[in-house]
Amino acid sequence: MTSKHHEMAEWYRRAQEEILDSMDEELEMELDDDRMSPDGESGSGMSRQVYFKELFRLQGELVKLQDWVVENKLKVAVLFEGRDSAGKGGAIKRITQRLNPRVCKVVALPAPNEREKTQWYFQRYISQLPAGGEIVLFDRSWYNRAGVERVMGFCTDYEYEEFLRTVPDLERMMISSGVILIKYWFSISDEEQYNRFMMRIHDPLKQWKLSPMDLEARRLWEAYTKAKETMLERTHIPEAPWWVVAANDKKKARLNCITHLLDQIPYKEIDHPVITLPKRVHNPDYLRGPVPPQMYVPEVY
């Protein structure tokens, strides 16, 4: 084997290792999801083999969509709403996992500070909307007012009604300005939320996910149900409809959501120019300075 062929074979081997590492990353996330489940299984009716095959295929399509969004300067905003532990975060992770974070951004705003409380309610959300060539995924959005704020009494009756009255017009304005707005509600059953909360309570690596607000939301299940029904009824408009994701099965919910998202934006694969790695410039006067041993991270593994 010539030196050139040997070099190519070595790079092929390294590329295969990179692909396997990428798969390992997803497998680690999946095993982490299942870690505290009975017998280490998630209860999904879908095998891991089928799930991973479809997930990697869909993530490849998401990369094509990303390129299309950049090429055509599209503005895409996707809202992820649902009860606590419904699987919004897991779906968002799988969507963003292979994408460029400069193109696909996640917005998860904290509770408003004192200054923001005096602003127009939508103001801090509007500033997060995408520019041309961007995808923004909202991990909860302005619909906090129709959910947690309504149920927990963080807004007045007037503020709540004003929100429901004005948000359809606001979303129509967004769409008229060129924003592609997609709204998902992740739906889980009472029993499934209970099971997921119990797993988090007994999982020291996930207890941080349970805030006092989450526990109160569990107690007020029926109040949140009523708030959700009103929200969907009042804000499901032809220009920006709600799409409900059946999320009792996490694997299927992720795949179904990604498949649906891809269907909402007609896209084509962008032809990229062939990339040729330029030869490195070698300067005979260049001398690389030594790095002091104490600066290295200890190689524990």
N, C-alpha and C positions, 0 to 999 in steps of 0.2 A: 504494500500500500504506500502510495506516495505521501509526502509530507502534507500536500494540499488536501488529499482525500482524508488523511488522518485528522487534520484540523476540522474538516467539515463533519466528520463522524463524531468528533468530540462535541462540536456545537450542537449537533442533533441530539446527542445524549443529554446535554445540559438543558436543551429546550424541553425535552420530555420530562426531565426532573422538575422544571418550572411548572409545567402543566399539572403534574402530580401534586406539587406543593399547593397550587391553587385549589385543587380538589380537596386536599387535606384541610385547607382553611374552611371550606364550606362544611366538610364533615365534622370538624371541631365544633362549629356553630350548631350543627344539627344534634350532635351528641350532647352538647351543653343544654339544648332545649329538652332533650329526653332524659337527662341525668337523674332527675328525681321522680320520674314516672315509674309506675309499676313495671318491673321486669326490664327497665331501661327502654321501654317502647313508648312511642307517642300516642298510640291508639289509632294511628292513621290506617285507613284501608289500603294505602298505597305503599308498595315496597320501596325501600331506599334506592334500589337499582333504577326503577322507573322514575322516581322522584328526581334523582341526580341527573339522569339522562335528559329529562325534560327541562330541569332548571338550567343546566348549562346551555342547552339549545336556546332557551328563551333569553338568557343573559347575552348570548351572541347577537340575538335580534335587537336587544336593548342598545348594544353598542352601535348597530346600524342606525337605529332611531336617533341616538345621540349625534351621530355624524350628520344625519339629515337635518336635525334641529339647528346645528351649528352652520351648516352650509346655507340654509334658507332663512337664518336669523329668526326662527320661530320662538315664541314666548309661551312656555308651557308651565302651568301651575296645577299641581295635583294635591287635593286635600285628603287627608287620612283621618277619619273620625271613627268613634266607636267606644264601647265601654272599656274600662280599665282591664288589661290583660287579654283584650280581644285579638291581639296579634298584629297590630299596626306597625310596631317597631320592627318585628321580624320581617314583615313584607318589605318595609323600607330598606332594611339592611340588604336584602337579596336584590333589590332593584339597583341600589347604588354600588354594590360590591365590585363590579367590573368597570364602572363608569368613571369619567374624569371628574373629580370633585370641583373643578373650576367651571364645569358645565352643569353638572347635576348637584344641586345643593339641598341640604336638609335644613328646614327652619323649625325649631322647637322652642318657642319663646317662653321665658319664665313668666311668673305672675307680674303684672304691671307695677312699676314703682310709683312713688307719690306723684312725680311729674306726669307720668304717662296716664295716670288716673284722671288728670284734668284735661287730657287731649280728647279730640274726636275719637270715638271708640275704635274706628277702623284704621286710624293713622299709623300705628306701629306695624300693622299687617301690610298696609299698602306699600310701605317702604321696602318690604321684602319681596315684592312681586318681581318676576323675571324680566330681564332686558332681552334684547334679541340674541338668540343663540344660547339661551339658558333654560334649564328645567329646574323648577323649585318644588320640592316635596314638603308640604306642611304637615308635620307631626302634631296634629291638632291645629286649629285655625281660629278665625273670627267666630266660628260656631261654638266656641266656649261660652259665649253669652246665652245661647239657646240650651246649653247643657248644664255644666257645673255651676255657672254663675246664677242661672235660674233656680236650680234645685237647692243650692247652698245659700241663697239669699245675698249674693255678692252684687246684685244689681237691683234696681227698683222695678216695680211693675211697668212704669212708664218706659224705662230704658229697654226692658225686655220687649215690649210691644213695638217700640220704635225700631229696634233691631229687626224684628220679623217683617215690619212694614217696608223698611228701606233696603234690606240686603238683596232682594231680587233685583231692584233697580241698579244697585251698585255692581252686582255681578254682570248685568247686561252691559253696563258701561265698560267693565273690564274686557268683555268679549268684543265689544265694538272697537276697542282700542287695539285689538289684535291678540289678546291673551287667550290661549286655549285652556279653558278651565274644566277640570275633571274632579268630581267629588265622590269619594268612596266612604261608605259606612260599613265597618266590620261588625258583623252580628254574631253573637254567641249566646248560648242558652244560659239560664240561671244555674243549672247544674254544672256546666262546663266552667263558668267563671268561678264557682265555688271550688272546683277541683284545682284550677290554676292558682287561686289564692292560697289554698292549703299547701300546694307544692312550694310556693314562694316562701311561706311562713317557715317551712321546714328545710329550706335551702339557704345556708349561710351566705352563698355567693349571689343570691337574688333577693335577699330580704330588703335591700336598699330600694327595690322596685315598689315596695309597699309603703306608701305614705299614709299619714292619718286621713288624708282626703280620700285615698283609695278605699280604706276600711269603711269610711262613712258612706262612700258610694255603694259599697256592698249592702250596708244596712238599708239604704234608700233605693233599692233596686226598682221598686214600683214607681217611685217618683221620677227616676231617670227614664224609665220606660215611657211614662206619659210625656215627659219633656221631649224625648226622641220622636215620638209619634207626631207631636205638634210641629216640631222642627221640619220633619220630612214633608208633612202636609203643606206647610206654609212656604217652604223654600225650594220645593221640587218644581222647577220651571223648565219649559222646553229648551231654552238656551243653555241652561246649566242644570241638568237633571242629577238626581242622586242615583248612585249605583250601589246596591247592597251586596256585600261579599259574605257568603255563608262561611263562617270562620271557626266552627267547632273543630274541624280538621285543619291544622295549621299548614301542613304540606299542600293540600289541595287548595286552600285559600290563597297561598302565595302564588301558586302556578296559575290559578284562575284569574287573580288580580293582574298579574303581569301580562297574561294573554289578552285580557280585556283592554288594558292600557295600550298595548301595541296596536290593537284594532281601532283605537280612537283617533290615531294620527296616521293617515296614509303616508308611507315613506318608501324610499327606494335605497338600495345600497349605493353609496357614493364611491366612485372610482378614485382611488388614491394613486398618486405617482409612485413609481418604484423607488424605494429608498435604498440608496447606496451609502454605506458608511465610509466617510472620507478617511484617508490615511492620516495617522497622527504625525504631526510635525516633530521631528527629533532635532533638538538643538544640542550640538556637541558641548556647549558651555554650560548646559543645565546640570545642576547637581542637586539631587533631592536631599533635603536635610533630614537628619534622624529625628524620630519621635521619642521623647523620653519614656522609658518603660512605665513610669508611674502614671502616665496619662491613659494607658490602656485599661479598658474594662476587664476585670479578672475573668479568665476563661474557666468558669465553674463547670461548664459542660463540654 
